[in-house]
Amino acid sequence: MMISSRLRIKVKDFFPALRHRNFRYYWFGMIVSLTGTWIQNIGLSWLIYSITKSPFLLGLAGTLQFLPMLLLSLFAGAVIDKLPKRKILILTQGLSMVTASSMGILVFTGHIRYWHILVLATLLGLINTFDMPTRQSFMIELVGRSDLMNAIALNSAVFNAARIVGPAIAGILMGFAGIAFCFILNALSFIPVLIGLVRIDTEPVIRHRSAGESLLYEVRQGLVYISGSRILYRNILSVTVISIFAMNFSVLVPVLVKNILNHGEMGFGFLMSFMGIGSLSGALLTAVNSKIKPGRLVLILNPLCVAVLLVMIGLSGHYYFTAILLAAAGFFITSFFTTANSTLQVNSKDEFRGRVISVYTLVFGGTTPIGNFFTGSIAEKLGPQAGFIICGIIILVFSAVLLAKKDRNKAGIEGNY
């Protein structure tokens, strides 16, 4: 009994966000939904490459999926601050369910064509442009400021746990049942999160626009606010570089698995699950340490580790060694993004948080079209290994510049990141 009591106390101390009823509804629903999302992501990448046999066309589909985020994220943040976030999420999650169902029906009936994928990917990108910053800025309404960092880390842990389970399930489904079931299962996975959102009862935080303030003016206000804060703009800069050059696994890994490592669908799914294991470890470590001030050293050294690992993945031709390298890359990438997200939210004023997170969403997901196009083009001409190596070298140069500037800063890391 004493051991059980101590265990409950430790869990409460480590994950205080779970004490909030509204957050539990949201969090447990997201466990199912995000698992379905990763099942679809793996199935979609394999479907596109199977249809086209082209890394470039695979990258193009990713480009179109994230293009709306690149073009509209800044405006989405200002809009989100004016509307109840729970209702926005019910709409976006419902529409995502419709797109997954449509894809599943097209694949199951054998009518799927590459242009269908491009259209549905673009629609999904438009939905996610509003969904992602809404989910991020909704956290404070669920748990309050004191448990915000823990909620962000737990949300990241769910996302990365789904990266372990989802690809493994996708690999099994593709191998034994067919790709169509990846999309059908994802459509069904939205049901729990929609039920949770309906049951959540919060007082919405809505900032009313002052007279004479246009949407464009509010966007400009947010950008000026970020540029005036050293810790905010440096975090945004780092997130931009990592997002462009490190987050292209959906483009490079399928080609690497099929052409270099000589594995099939199941090999691809399980390889991505290894990366999910590392990512989950990074998220849980951040959650456990959420009461500690976000570490700025993590934000400088993690990109350096990611760069080295990308180069090593490019040089590796062994399946299991590549799996270990992907797990390590997942750990450092997730630790970096979770810490960067927490740092941005904690250091943002309430009236600017929606717009700060919209900029984070812009550089986190909106720059993906650039990265996908870049790496897809390299993989088309030079192969997937060259794609990993070149991206790693670019991040390595960026990390070296940051470290050099840090060494010249007499105030030290904790004072002026």
Summary of the structure (lengths in Angstrom):
residues: 417
radius of gyration: 20.7
end to end distance: 46.3
largest distance: 64.7
contacts: 1572
relative contact order: 0.16
helix: 85%
strand: 0%
